[in-house]
Amino acid sequence: MPSDHDLDKNLDCPARRISPHSEAGYRKIIADTRENEETRVAILEGGRLAEVFIERMWDRQKAGEVYKARVESVLPGINAAFVTIGEGRNAFLYLNDAQGMNIMPDQELVVQVTKTARKNKGARVTPRISLPGRYLVLVPGGGEAGVSRRIADEAERKRLRHIAKELKGEDFGVIIRTAAEGVDEEALAADVQSLLSIWREIEHNATLQPAPCLLYRDMGALGRVLRDEVHGSVDEIIVDDEDEFRRVQDFVSSFYETDRPSVSLYQGAAPVFEYYGVEVEIERALDRKVWLKSGAYLVIEPTEALTVIDVNTGKFVGSLDMRHTTLATNLEAADEIARQLRLRSIGGIIVVDFIDMEFEEDRKKLIERLEAALSHDRARARVFSITQLGLVEITRKRGRPDLRSVLTRGCPFCSDNGWVLREDTVALSIKRFLRKIAHANRSEAMLLQANATVAQYVADTYLPLWQEELGRKILIAGMPEFAWSKYRIELQGPLDAVERRAGQLERRESTAVVHRVPEA
């Protein structure tokens, strides 16, 4: 029987909340960087989770990385080549991206990942390299002098285009980013020199190292978010690691003379995502059903080729007539769909089955609303008109894996017809739980119970590292009767008491297996 020391994973945590600020324009960045195995960064807008970025230490072939690759095969029939860039599946290169180059088997070339490997597909790469900086993008071998389309002021566009032409060299082009609006030429020139230094180092290393090999890795998840997202409209940055906190302070000091976002160090016992309510929002982002404030709801179904979204009135009955109820539901759904595409990082083809509308005026309002909602999305999205079947088609650039593929996998119990959280997702949730328990007391040892498969995975992958990092003996009992993502503390206290309890579990008829770190 469980002892008085049992702790459920949801106990002893503060009230869940996103933010004390609910202003529509308030933007906050929260960084969960305590764990060596994973970095997570959340962007909150108006008190709601808008985007989440997850990077794990074992992720391979991330977008932005530059490799020296070797061509494995050329397939003219699909106008593509497969190249090896290291571990994992071979990467995919469109021959149209290599215009002017005669791609041959066994050829070595420098390529950059443009789309991260996902599901059963390898990464997509291109020999056209682009190195993003704070204010501009350097394009080695290019001749362009472009300005971001998001800069709307014509006078500013003209000024920046002139600077871009001055800065570009004979062997590289530059594209001015949105963050450069209002920035002087001296800062832009410094950005160019910094990026040129990186490119020269890549070129040098490419001459020395054999293929396949990694030549350049872009900034980590937190660094990329700060570089790409912090441009005057971010009000607050919260970091839970002291070293990262100092780096963020340096970054903000370097790039902000006025209107700096506040930077604070979170030091609470509960994980920072749990404290601010982000964890529960991520869980909701995996649900197929999304409820709207009115009582209507969306059903989001990803498939191999596209994502289907169905809009339903649900509990919403309106107050005037059927036409106004339908239009109000569809307009509210349009706003939430734009948010869900960002939050879940859904890309490719999206087909939305809105509620049928009879009047052309209403259909036009819907398309305009959807386009306006998607205009704030950094990933380029395009909305097509309503089809004869009443469907709206959307295409959205796929820049990174969708949230579901990062956190889940096919269910091992139903031949992949459903899904469960990936073993590493559950394992890192356990790690955060153990850290919270370790922070609350100084017990010598703890005995954790978890699903047998997950327990085996933790023991094989992490247990010695966790034990050293948390500074106490950790035993994990694999319980065959536990649900996939269920775990709990069975006992914590003196090592001999924990070992006795572990022995009792091993002798039970359920054949629980207790995993330990062998003594040195």
Secondary structure by P-SEA (a helix, b strand, c coil): cccccccccccccccccccccccccbbbbbbccccccbbbbbbbccccccbbbbbcccccccccbbbbbbbccccccccbbbbbcccccbbbbcccccccccccccbbbbbbbcccccccccbbbbcbbbbbcccbbbbccccccccccccccaaaaaaaaaaaaacccccbbbbbccccccccaaaaaaaaaaaaaaaaaaaaaaacccccccccccccaaaaaaaccccccccbbbbccaaaaaaaaaaaaacccccccbbbbbbcccccccccaaaaaaaaaaccccccccccbbbbbbcccbbbbbbbcccccccccaaaaaaaaaaaaaaaaaaaaaaaccccbbbbbccccccaaaaaaaaaaaaaaacccccbbbbbcccccbbbbbbbbbccccccccccccccccccccccccaaaaaaaaaaaaaaaaaaccccbbbbbccaaaaaaaaaccaaaaaaaacbbbbbbbbcccccccccccccccaaaaaaaaaaaaacccbbbbbbcccc
